């Protein structure tokens, strides 16, 4: 059985690269177009798989050409797809992405079949969820389904670790979600939107982090882009920092957060004895490595491409 189960989304990424991002109402010339496999759920699953994890994905794809291609892609990448459904009459999720030469991006997603991930898919995958060491969620699929799955995991697999990547952020979150979340992972912008608190400085981020702990999460990680990440838990509320790995000339930051989450899930499942700080440090390094290449999943590194010390005992 898979050690890591991801309940989440699949998207086809349609990416245009240009010298800069266009202003509102402006048309500019791009330099390159790329089609990639994306979606936060599948991204995080692939990122963990490439580091050596046994993974499974619970997701919905459209029955169009994109969905069928995606299913083959997942199988080629050694992801257990028993609970990836092709939904008749639905289109695959699509992400429209613009990337500037600086690495900055704008993204619009159309959920498509991802909106069809229902309680029935969770029931069908109950065997996976009750035995997984780590289960990962995001907000690109219905939140009611996510809460149901989280509740099932904590009631039937209390030793398993639940990670919620609350992205794209929602300001209408069922309070039960926090109660069943072992690790909430968001960036500083998402932290501001979820808490209503400012997050422009590290001190402000610390206040927002403490607020999220008060809502019921066991642990919270706030990623800070090039500045690394901060984290704390109900058990150890003193905030710790990981400065991250600077990248002088980022190529494409799309998917960096998913590379971080995939690496974190891998380390939680396969390096459980490590302290959280080391897991966060390595996850930041994997994310930094990903932004040195164009694309989403195509930028995620394999274990063999990383310095051995990053993943070794």
C-alpha positions in Angstrom: 0.0 0.0 0.0 1.1 3.6 -0.7 2.8 5.4 2.2 1.7 8.8 0.9 -1.9 9.4 -0.4 -2.8 12.7 -2.1 -6.4 13.7 -2.3 -6.6 16.5 -4.8 -6.5 18.1 -8.2 -5.2 17.5 -11.6 -4.8 20.3 -14.1 -3.3 20.8 -17.6 -1.0 23.8 -17.4 -0.9 26.1 -20.4 2.0 28.4 -19.9 3.1 31.5 -21.8 6.6 32.9 -21.0 7.3 36.6 -21.6 9.8 39.3 -20.6 7.3 40.6 -18.1 3.7 40.1 -17.0 1.2 42.2 -18.9 -0.6 45.1 -17.3 -4.4 45.1 -17.2 -5.8 45.4 -20.7 -2.3 45.1 -22.3 -1.3 42.6 -25.0 2.4 41.8 -25.2 4.5 39.3 -27.2 5.6 36.1 -25.4 8.8 34.2 -26.0 7.7 30.6 -25.5 4.6 28.3 -24.9 4.6 25.1 -22.9 2.0 22.5 -22.0 2.6 20.6 -18.8 0.8 18.4 -16.4 -0.1 20.3 -13.2 -2.7 20.7 -10.5 -1.6 21.0 -6.9 -2.7 17.5 -5.9 -1.0 15.7 -8.7 2.0 18.1 -8.5 2.6 17.2 -4.8 2.1 13.5 -5.6 4.6 13.5 -8.4 7.1 15.6 -6.4 7.0 13.0 -3.6 7.2 10.1 -6.1 10.3 11.5 -7.7 12.1 11.5 -4.4 11.3 7.8 -4.0 8.0 7.6 -2.3 5.2 5.0 -2.8 2.3 7.2 -3.7 -1.4 7.0 -4.6 -3.7 9.8 -5.9 -7.4 10.2 -5.3 -8.7 12.6 -8.0 -11.1 13.2 -10.9 -10.1 13.8 -14.5 -12.2 14.7 -17.5 -12.9 12.1 -20.1 -11.4 14.3 -22.8 -8.1 13.9 -24.5 -6.3 15.8 -21.7 -7.7 13.5 -19.0 -6.8 10.4 -20.8 -3.3 11.7 -21.4 -3.0 12.7 -17.8 -4.0 9.2 -16.6 -1.2 7.7 -18.7 1.2 10.2 -17.4 0.5 9.4 -13.8 0.9 5.6 -14.4 4.2 6.3 -16.3 5.4 8.1 -13.2 4.6 5.2 -10.9 1.6 6.7 -9.1 -1.1 4.3 -8.0 -4.1 5.5 -10.0 -6.7 3.0 -8.8 -8.8 5.9 -7.4 -8.3 8.4 -10.2 -11.6 8.6 -12.0 -12.4 9.7 -15.6 -15.7 11.7 -15.3 -17.9 11.3 -18.3 -19.0 14.6 -19.9 -16.5 16.7 -17.9 -13.4 18.5 -19.1 -10.0 18.2 -17.4 -9.0 21.0 -15.1 -7.1 23.7 -16.9 -4.6 26.3 -15.5 -3.7 29.3 -17.6 -0.3 30.6 -16.5 1.8 33.6 -17.5 5.5 33.6 -16.4 7.8 36.6 -16.6 11.6 36.4 -17.1 11.9 37.2 -13.4 10.2 34.0 -12.5 7.0 35.7 -11.3 3.7 34.3 -12.4 0.0 34.9 -12.7 -2.3 31.8 -12.7 -6.0 31.3 -13.5 -7.5 27.9 -13.0 -10.7 26.3 -14.3 -11.5 23.4 -12.0 -13.5 21.2 -14.5 -13.6 17.6 -13.3 -11.9 18.5 -10.1 -15.2 19.8 -8.8 -16.6 16.3 -9.1 -14.3 14.9 -6.4 -17.1 13.8 -4.0 -17.7 11.9 -0.8 -18.1 8.7 -2.8 -14.5 8.9 -4.1 -13.4 9.2 -0.4 -15.5 6.1 0.5 -14.1 4.2 -2.4 -10.5 5.1 -1.3 -11.1 4.3 2.4 -8.7 1.4 2.4 -5.9 3.7 1.2 -6.7 6.5 3.7 -6.9 4.1 6.7 -3.4 2.8 6.1 -1.4 5.8 4.7 1.4 7.3 6.8 0.8 10.7 5.2 -2.3 12.1 3.5 -2.1 15.4 1.7 -4.9 17.8 0.7 -5.3 21.2 -1.1 -8.1 23.6 -1.9 -8.5 23.0 -5.6 -11.2 20.4 -5.0 -14.5 20.8 -3.0 -13.8 21.7 0.6 -16.8 19.6 1.9 -15.0 16.5 0.4 -11.7 17.6 2.0 -13.3 17.9 5.5 -15.0 14.5 5.1 -11.7 12.9 4.1 -9.8 14.6 6.9 -12.3 13.5 9.5 -12.2 9.9 8.2 -8.4 9.9 8.3 -8.2 11.0 11.9 -10.9 8.7 13.1 -9.7 5.6 11.3 -6.0 6.2 11.0 -5.0 8.4 14.0 -1.3 7.6 13.5 -1.3 9.0 10.0 -0.3 12.6 9.4 -2.6 14.9 7.6 -1.2 17.9 5.7 -3.5 20.6 4.3 -2.1 23.0 1.8 -4.8 25.7 2.0 -4.3 26.9 -1.6 -5.9 28.5 -3.5 -7.0 30.2 -0.3 -10.6 30.3 0.8 -12.0 32.7 3.4 -14.9 30.4 4.1 -13.3 27.4 5.8 -15.3 24.9 7.9 -13.7 25.2 11.4 -13.7 21.4 11.6 -10.9 21.4 9.0 -8.4 22.9 11.4 -9.3 20.3 14.1 -8.4 17.4 11.8 -5.2 19.0 10.3 -1.8 18.0 11.7 0.1 20.4 9.5 -1.4 23.4 7.8 1.0 24.8 5.1 0.3 28.1 3.4 2.3 31.1 2.1 2.3 34.5 3.7 -0.4 35.9 1.3 -2.7 33.0 2.0 -2.1 33.4 5.8 -3.2 37.0 5.5 -6.4 36.1 3.6 -7.3 33.2 6.0 -6.7 35.2 9.2 -7.5 38.8 8.1 -4.2 39.8 9.7 -1.3 41.6 8.0 1.6 39.5 6.9 4.0 42.0 5.4 6.7 41.4 8.0 8.0 38.3 9.7 6.6 39.5 13.1 3.2 39.9 11.5 3.5 36.4 10.0 4.3 35.1 13.5 1.1 36.6 14.8 -0.9 35.1 12.0 0.7 31.7 12.6 -0.2 31.8 16.3 -3.8 32.7 15.3 -4.0 29.6 13.0 -2.6 27.4 15.9 -5.4 28.8 18.1 -8.0 27.7 15.5 -7.0 24.1 16.2 -4.1 23.1 13.8 -1.5 20.9 15.5 1.3 22.6 13.4 1.5 25.5 10.9 4.2 26.2 8.3 4.2 29.5 6.5 6.4 29.5 3.4 8.1 32.8 2.6 9.3 32.4 -1.0 13.0 33.2 -1.3 13.1 33.8 2.4 12.4 30.2 3.3 9.7 29.3 5.9 8.6 29.7 9.5 6.9 27.1 11.6 5.5 26.3 15.0 3.2 23.8 16.7 0.8 23.7 19.6 3.4 21.7 21.5 6.3 24.1 20.7 4.8 27.5 20.0 8.1 29.3 19.7 8.4 30.1 16.0 11.4 28.6 14.2 12.8 29.9 10.9 14.5 28.1 8.0 16.2 30.8 5.8 15.9 28.7 2.6 18.2 28.3 -0.3 18.8 31.5 -2.4 18.5 31.2 -6.2 20.3 34.0 -8.0 18.3 33.8 -11.2 15.0 32.0 -10.9 13.6 30.7 -14.2 10.0 29.8 -13.2 8.5 29.8 -9.7 5.4 27.9 -10.8 4.9 24.8 -8.7 7.6 25.7 -6.2 5.1 25.4 -3.3 4.1 22.0 -4.6 7.7 20.8 -4.8 8.0 21.9 -1.1 4.9 20.0 -0.1 5.9 16.9 -2.0 9.3 16.9 -0.3 7.7 17.5 3.1 5.3 14.6 2.6 8.2 12.3 1.6 10.3 13.3 4.6 7.4 12.8 7.0 6.8 9.3 5.7 10.4 8.2 5.2 12.5 10.2 7.6 10.1 10.3 10.6 13.0 10.5 13.0 14.2 13.8 11.7 13.3 17.0 13.5 10.8 19.2 11.7 13.4 21.9 11.1 15.5 19.5 9.0 12.5 18.4 7.0 11.6 22.0 6.3 15.1 22.9 5.4 15.4 20.1 2.8 11.9 20.9 1.5 13.0 24.5 0.9 16.1 23.2 -0.9 14.0 21.0 -3.2 11.6 23.9 -4.0 14.6 26.1 -4.8 16.0 23.5 -7.1 12.6 23.3 -8.9 12.6 27.0 -9.8 15.8 26.7 -11.8 13.8 25.0 -14.6 10.8 25.9 -16.7 7.5 24.1 -16.2 5.6 22.6 -13.3 6.0 18.9 -12.8 8.8 18.9 -15.4 10.9 21.0 -13.0 10.6 18.7 -10.1 13.9 16.9 -9.3 14.5 13.2 -8.9 16.3 11.9 -5.9 19.3 11.0 -8.1 19.6 14.6 -9.1 20.0 15.9 -5.6 23.1 15.9 -3.3 23.0 12.6 -1.4 23.2 14.4 2.0 19.8 16.0 1.4 17.8 12.8 1.7 20.2 10.4 3.5 19.8 9.2 7.1 
